[in-house]
């Protein structure tokens, strides 16, 4: 019988540990970066909804309010560092009477819909699969004692 020489395993634990660390660490770093990116986008979307609601409520009429809400949302997203984040602004009004949202006791609801692209996502997944959808809602009540039109209480005297 011939005896085989024993294989020397010295150093193989270090190689195995290094490969295992790389295989586990890369996905972990990607997950952490993705969570941070989504959290930043969520904060930006929430702040944009709040600013758009204020801008709409302070506008003199509904058409101007929608323009100001879109501008405020875009500005807040840019200020929060979410320059590439596109937002869709939707405004709903709950009014006691049909007409303007700026009538006393109305409630303006602003909904911001957006999405955040995940960092370092592979092109194979496509754009939709590599993004995270975000939505924020803000409600602004209009006070009971609000002037409904600029000249509502004035009459022209002759």
Steps between C-alpha positions, in 0.01 A plus 500: 500500500615842415428795717387821345641823625250706703380815331602822665192715576685793647376832357180364349286641785619849416410455133156360586434781748599764243270362229214458746543859622494634144196293403304614808631855532423624148124429518486638854661828394256524205202445732620766743559752219155424355332551837673835544397609150136402557497675839635820345234480230227441758603807699515708182158380383342572838650849512387563141141405586499738794646789300265438205200501734604831651567654160161387367313626807666843491433555128217735398326244276513132403690539171773711660503261796573201279788682331643605835458149644695347208774763533523455878521121470777520239694754710477293817613184322799689360581645844489155660758368254252299294565680171427198280179419687193592296178570689138494390283743697129423542264737681155404629254729671231419747274803491158554655386658175612440143752745366827633634722312740575829672156533662479492880477152661651332193771238543774480238673164463830494312644165390857476371590183308862437419760228475865456594748314283697244696878555486717275286202297379577280201359603163357151454232570763362793302411843629173408672645205692799707613292776661298539817161678484430772757178682587437780750172668594443832676164651597451875541175624655381844392364703790133577543549877485676533166408760246367309198587757233733802492212750472233301684425757770551820302251690296585778270353831620403769252 
